[in-house]
Amino acid sequence: MDDYAGRVLADRYRLPLPPSDEYELTESRAFDTYSGQEVLVRQVPLPEVVEAEVLDAEGLPEGFTARDGARRG
């Protein structure tokens, strides 16, 4: 278990300490605390730009309701 003394991912996977010469890990061994097995975890890059459209109450699909326009803060 000492091999996996780094951070914990999703309250389940214990990761090893990252090598000091590597900025970000894209693939790494991890210890699955639920199954007790060693697993391989991969980082999946997400797009930097996401396209979206704003629908008013008239354009919503059936079964959806519009929220009020108040901003969360």
Secondary structure, DSSP 8 states (H G I E B T S, - for coil): -GGG-S-EETTTEE-----TT-S--SEEEEEETTTTEEEEEE-----S--------GGGS-TT-----S----
